[in-house]
């Protein structure tokens, strides 16, 4: 029947859009940096300020550890979050 999707199809579509939005946000951040314009990635707002500060200070390992302790996230998730800061 037309218009019906499986969970797998919906998950795949959502993942495609997430990847596209992430690519657009990355490009926007690069353009903003080149132009000297401030750009606050909306995803960064969900990360505790303390973790953002550690990451921006070049203390990525400390940022990962702190993110994990504050959120209970797995190592893989914490590393992914910090790598995007």
Helices and strands as residue ranges (DSSP letters): H 7-35, G 42-46, H 49-56, H 60-71, H 75-83
